[in-house]
Amino acid sequence: MAVVREFTLPDLGEGLTEATIVQWMVEVGEVVAVDQPVVEVETAKAMVEVPCPYGGVVTARFGAEGAEVPVGAPLVTVAVGAVPDDLAGTGPSAHGSEGGAPAGPADAAEAGSGNVLVGYGTSAAAARRRRIRPGGTDPAAGASRPAEQVAAGQDSSGAEAAGVPGAGAVAAAGARTGANGSAAARAADAGSRTVAVISPLVRRMAREHDLDLREVTGSGRDGLILRTDVECAIRTRQEHATAGAGVTDAVGAAAAAPTGEERIPLRGMLGAAAEKFSRSRREIPEATCWVDADATELLAARRAMNVPGAPKVSLLALLARITTAALARFPQLNSTVDTKTQEIVRLPAVHLGFAAQTDRGLVVPVVRDAHARTVEDLSAEFARLTETAREGGLSLAELTHGTFTLNNYGVFGVDGSTPIINHPEAAMLGVGRIAAKPWVHDGELAVRQVVQLSLTFDHRVCDGGTAGGFLRFVADCVEQPALLLRGM
């Protein structure tokens, strides 16, 4: 007898409350193994493949590609024990467990598969801990899916449920839901208006715009209010206010959206970056200083280190080693501001972030304990994180908790920049392109390799003297690296 298990979007850590479905990795009716990835989602931090803790036959999946799913919402249902003996461990989905057979009811439903994601365990105890959906609905009760779709053998994305043992249990659960009605409907019948909000970002956005969430109709599952709902309500209110102020039809026509315009939703990594940039500008009183430096000797030192047979050393690694040495002299810049306690928190370790451009946008991988690494070790870690970032495989741990950022925008062929500080850090060192320029060297005009360095810093943690001292030390090491490199 098959046991139908529902797998919900787990807590992905770092305070994330929702994710966007990027790509389904299984089909309804497909056999899956324990801990096999079933869907790829995009969070505000990274792309994540979500493994299912149950083995069996997928009876339904919930949400179309591109849909936003809150934590605790169902992803798939799996008929555990519905796999015929001749299919156990085989089929198109068996690859996720190195050839192992899908678990039976005792294996998957009771033992679980351990901790498969940050902050999420699949042991029996964890499986029993259900998140309460908005309006008091338990995801396991089946009220999270439209009853008519489940009763008809369809998931919420329109896919047909599999004709396997256990699928009838899903349909029956959906039919009971249709008879009883959803939590939101019961609240409406009682004459009340339940505000269904999970995301703290949505609540904050409504609060900042003085918007009453009870007046917003949610477009999410069970009336869940999403960020797009709040944005639409704010936009509608602003349009009404403009119309009430006596704006003419001609002005309104001029403001109408031109034909063929493209609108790109600020969601996932793009939305998270936009929010972080905005917060940095709102909270941090930043200032920037810059200086030109002669990098000729630094380039010569790198060539001397990259001898045949030796580990390759990148220019970024040399700049990182100089940066950690500068932070040891000026620890004020390796800090953050606790706005709740109104305290400057100086951090003991340097976790160095660096800006990396990928097909999915800008990300900032973090090199842990950069101050304790050799230049060769730094070079290897930069290469590993950069390659992983381009593949979209960075973990949350590799993208968070940086203390200082190194931004090499010279790779784009530009000389200078005034970057936005990576909140909640206190400073960012920018490096422009290294180009041949006329320079006075040893009292004579010569062509040298010159680079512009900039430091954007939080004026709350230090004054201009400290910032200038830091940047001048960096520039001196770039111009005369021999003494510093000797200890690397």
QUIGI-V368536 format. One record per helix or strand. SS is the DSSP state (alpha for helix, beta for strand). FROM is the first residue (numbers start at 0). LEN is the number of residues. Records with the same first field share a line. If there is no record, write none. Layout:
SS = FROM-LEN / FROM-LEN
This chain:
beta = 2-6 / 17-7 / 30-2 / 35-7 / 46-6 / 55-6 / 67-3 / 73-7 / 114-3 / 119-2 / 131-2 / 136-2 / 153-1 / 159-1 / 285-9 / 334-4 / 342-4 / 351-7 / 360-7 / 403-4 / 424-1 / 426-5 / 434-7 / 443-15
alpha = 84-3 / 93-4 / 104-7 / 123-5 / 138-3 / 146-5 / 166-14 / 182-7 / 199-9 / 212-3 / 220-3 / 226-18 / 248-7 / 267-16 / 295-10 / 314-15 / 330-3 / 369-3 / 374-16 / 408-4 / 463-16 / 481-4
